[in-house]
Amino acid sequence: MLSIDVVRADIAELLYLEPEEVTDSENLFEAGLDSVRLYGLIERWRGRGAAIGFTDLAEQPTLTAWWALLQRSTHA
């Protein structure tokens, strides 16, 4: 099951940060995320029931935007 805390922790893990260091509005690409890691996150989240694609996330690379998309994709 996805929660915002799980998503934040998943992102933090790939950026070698603590979850509380991942802010809601920070551009995650500027923080060090790259396309390969993003694909890894997508696969992880698809395994938890999210129907999300790379382009959806890449267009708005913030935790707030991603969480909104993930919520919609798991409730569709």
C-alpha positions, 0 to 999 in steps of 0.5 A: 500500500502506498502512502505519502510516507512510503513514497517519501522514504522511497525517494529519500533512499535513492537520494541517500537522504533521510525521509525528512530531508525530502521536501514537498516542493523540491525539484527532485531532479535538481536534488539528484534523481535521474531517469534511471532511478525514476524508472526504478521508483515507477516499477516499485510503485507499480508493484504496489498498485499504482498505474503511473508512467514516466512522463506523468512524473517527469513533467512535475518532479516534486513530491506533492505533484507525484503524490497527487498523481499516485493517489489518482492512479491507485483509485482509478 
